[in-house]
């Protein structure tokens, strides 16, 4: 089995900083497990590592698809596995860093097989959901999913059309919810994860989120969004469904003020962070705690003991 070091937790919890510190100590490289940082051009609003951080440690699976393209957890698992095998062959420590728990799960626990369904049936389903979202809003699909599969709904954002519609599609094609399908993984994982889950104190995380959101606007998030729109990227593109972009689009179009946009982004980011808390709280971890008090030296020591068992 291939040992991998997973650093996970809610947004603004300091995952990147800890992962870089560990990678420097362990001669490692980082595979980003962030479903938004995959998109090219969405830099400030997705909190991508800075140029200095990217110079310190090599990161993988950042800036790999255009904002108009769809990307899935299954695709991530395939792409991340290819990188992990390459790094393992080079004798490097593999670090998975991110807040998209579903992506991490897809990598370390093999997913179910894709249901064998006719392409015509899939097209009809997707058209129905697209038309419903256009007529009634994406939240109408979210309510539909909440009634069918509340567990999956709790980990998704109500405006995340791509993932909400995907969960509904699987249910209507198989008669099983995403939660049920994920409870019966296919095959055995080739990975032996060592998980470090960050659990910052909630009030301090709220403050960190507020500071981060304000900083992103000050560093040019609105200008980034304007450039994407001028380049022909649709506001409905998969990448533009990233957290906060809907509000910033409304701001640059003059529909809401900067202060209103900032307040909404902070509110929705905190709501998302709370869902992440729930998700990661239910996952096993070798180390779990406040990022400000987790000693990197102890993590390095425990990781070396863990990885030695598989060498």
ZAMARGU-4260 file (C-alpha; in steps of 0.2 Angstrom, whole numbers, plus 5000, padded with zeros to 4 digits):
<rodrens>
0) 5000/5000/5000 | 5005/5018/4997 | 5006/5029/5012 | 4999/5046/5010 | 4998/5061/5022
5) 4981/5070/5022 | 4979/5087/5029 | 4961/5092/5029 | 4949/5104/5038 | 4937/5118/5035
10) 4941/5133/5024 | 4953/5147/5031 | 4959/5134/5044 | 4977/5135/5039 | 4978/5119/5029
15) 4990/5125/5016 | 5002/5133/5028 | 5003/5116/5038 | 5005/5105/5023 | 5019/5116/5016
20) 5028/5115/5032 | 5026/5096/5033 | 5031/5094/5014 | 5047/5104/5017 | 5052/5093/5032
25) 5047/5077/5023 | 5054/5080/5005 | 5036/5079/4999 | 5024/5087/4986 | 5006/5092/4988
30) 4991/5086/4979 | 4977/5099/4981 | 4960/5091/4985 | 4951/5108/4982 | 4937/5107/4970
35) 4938/5125/4966 | 4957/5127/4964 | 4957/5116/4949 | 4950/5130/4938 | 4961/5142/4928
40) 4959/5160/4931 | 4950/5158/4948 | 4964/5163/4959 | 4960/5175/4972 | 4942/5169/4976
45) 4947/5151/4978 | 4962/5155/4989 | 4975/5147/4979 | 4993/5146/4986 | 5003/5161/4983
50) 5018/5161/4970 | 5030/5160/4985 | 5021/5145/4992 | 5021/5137/4975 | 5039/5140/4974
55) 5043/5132/4991 | 5033/5116/4987 | 5027/5109/4971 | 5008/5108/4970 | 4998/5096/4959
60) 4980/5098/4952 | 4979/5116/4953 | 4974/5126/4937 | 4970/5110/4927 | 4953/5114/4919
65) 4945/5129/4911 | 4930/5137/4921 | 4918/5131/4908 | 4922/5113/4910 | 4914/5101/4922
70) 4925/5091/4934 | 4920/5077/4946 | 4926/5068/4962 | 4929/5052/4951 | 4940/5062/4939
75) 4949/5069/4954 | 4952/5052/4961 | 4959/5046/4944 | 4970/5061/4941 | 4976/5061/4959
80) 4980/5043/4959 | 4991/5045/4943 | 5001/5059/4952 | 5002/5049/4968 | 5009/5033/4959
85) 5022/5044/4951 | 5028/5053/4967 | 5028/5036/4976 | 5040/5029/4963 | 5051/5044/4965
90) 5052/5041/4984 | 5043/5057/4989 | 5031/5060/5003 | 5013/5062/4996 | 5003/5075/5004
95) 4984/5078/5001 | 4979/5095/5006 | 4961/5102/5005 | 4944/5105/5011 | 4934/5096/4998
100) 4931/5080/5009 | 4922/5072/4995 | 4937/5072/4984 | 4948/5065/4998 | 4936/5052/5001
105) 4935/5047/4982 | 4954/5045/4982 | 4956/5035/4998 | 4940/5024/4997 | 4936/5018/4979
110) 4920/5024/4972 | 4905/5013/4966 | 4905/5008/4948 | 4896/5020/4936 | 4878/5014/4933
115) 4875/5006/4916 | 4862/5017/4909 | 4857/5023/4891 | 4864/5039/4885 | 4847/5045/4880
120) 4840/5043/4898 | 4855/5053/4905 | 4852/5067/4892 | 4833/5068/4897 | 4837/5068/4915
125) 4850/5082/4913 | 4839/5092/4902 | 4825/5091/4915 | 4836/5097/4929 | 4843/5111/4919
130) 4826/5117/4914 | 4820/5116/4932 | 4835/5126/4938 | 4833/5139/4925 | 4814/5141/4929
135) 4814/5139/4948 | 4833/5141/4953 | 4846/5128/4958 | 4839/5128/4976 | 4823/5120/4969
140) 4834/5105/4964 | 4843/5106/4981 | 4826/5104/4990 | 4822/5089/4979 | 4839/5081/4984
145) 4836/5086/5003 | 4820/5076/5002 | 4828/5061/4994 | 4845/5061/5002 | 4847/5073/5016
150) 4865/5067/5020 | 4871/5071/5003 | 4862/5088/5003 | 4870/5093/5020 | 4887/5092/5012
155) 4883/5102/4997 | 4879/5121/4994 | 4861/5124/4988 | 4868/5133/4973 | 4880/5120/4967
160) 4871/5114/4952 | 4884/5102/4946 | 4885/5092/4962 | 4867/5093/4967 | 4861/5088/4949
165) 4874/5074/4949 | 4867/5067/4966 | 4850/5067/4959 | 4855/5059/4942 | 4863/5044/4951
170) 4847/5042/4962 | 4835/5042/4947 | 4847/5031/4937 | 4850/5018/4950 | 4836/5020/4963
175) 4850/5022/4976 | 4855/5038/4985 | 4873/5045/4984 | 4874/5041/5002 | 4869/5023/4999
180) 4881/5021/4985 | 4896/5028/4994 | 4893/5016/5009 | 4897/5002/4998 | 4914/5006/4990
185) 4920/4996/4976 | 4936/4986/4979 | 4950/4990/4991 | 4960/5006/4992 | 4979/5006/4987
190) 4982/5019/5000 | 4986/5020/5018 | 4981/5037/5024 | 4988/5046/5039 | 4975/5059/5042
195) 4978/5076/5051 | 4961/5085/5053 | 4961/5103/5058 | 4948/5109/5070 | 4950/5128/5074
200) 4940/5136/5088 | 4924/5142/5079 | 4925/5160/5084 | 4943/5162/5078 | 4938/5153/5062
205) 4924/5166/5060 | 4936/5180/5062 | 4949/5171/5050 | 4935/5169/5037 | 4930/5188/5038
210) 4948/5193/5037 | 4951/5182/5022 | 4936/5187/5012 | 4940/5206/5015 | 4958/5203/5010
215) 4952/5194/4994 | 4942/5209/4989 | 4956/5221/4993 | 4968/5210/4982 | 4957/5211/4967
220) 4944/5198/4967 | 4931/5210/4958 | 4944/5213/4945 | 4947/5195/4943 | 4929/5191/4940
225) 4927/5206/4928 | 4942/5199/4918 | 4933/5181/4917 | 4917/5188/4911 | 4925/5199/4898
230) 4934/5183/4892 | 4917/5176/4888 | 4916/5165/4904 | 4897/5163/4908 | 4891/5167/4925
235) 4883/5149/4925 | 4899/5140/4920 | 4904/5127/4933 | 4919/5136/4939 | 4909/5152/4942
240) 4898/5142/4954 | 4913/5143/4966 | 4909/5150/4984 | 4907/5169/4983 | 4908/5171/4965
245) 4890/5173/4963 | 4890/5188/4975 | 4905/5196/4967 | 4897/5194/4950 | 4882/5203/4957
250) 4893/5217/4964 | 4903/5220/4948 | 4886/5221/4938 | 4880/5234/4951 | 4866/5224/4958
255) 4873/5225/4976 | 4886/5235/4985 | 4903/5230/4990 | 4898/5230/5008 | 4883/5219/5004
260) 4894/5207/4993 | 4907/5206/5007 | 4894/5202/5020 | 4885/5189/5010 | 4902/5180/5005
265) 4907/5180/5024 | 4890/5173/5028 | 4890/5159/5015 | 4908/5155/5018 | 4904/5152/5037
270) 4889/5141/5032 | 4901/5131/5021 | 4914/5129/5035 | 4901/5123/5047 | 4896/5109/5034
275) 4914/5105/5033 | 4916/5104/5052 | 4902/5091/5051 | 4909/5081/5037 | 4927/5080/5044
280) 4921/5077/5062 | 4913/5060/5055 | 4929/5055/5047 | 4943/5045/5057 | 4959/5054/5060
285) 4976/5050/5068 | 4978/5068/5074 | 4964/5081/5076 | 4965/5098/5084 | 4967/5117/5083
290) 4980/5121/5069 | 4988/5134/5081 | 4992/5121/5094 | 4997/5106/5083 | 5016/5103/5083
295) 5023/5099/5066 | 5037/5090/5074 | 5025/5077/5082 | 5015/5075/5065 | 5032/5072/5056
300) 5037/5059/5069 | 5020/5050/5069 | 5020/5050/5050 | 5037/5042/5049 | 5032/5028/5060
305) 5016/5026/5050 | 5025/5026/5033 | 5038/5014/5039 | 5025/5000/5041 | 5022/5001/5022
310) 5040/5003/5015
</rodrens>
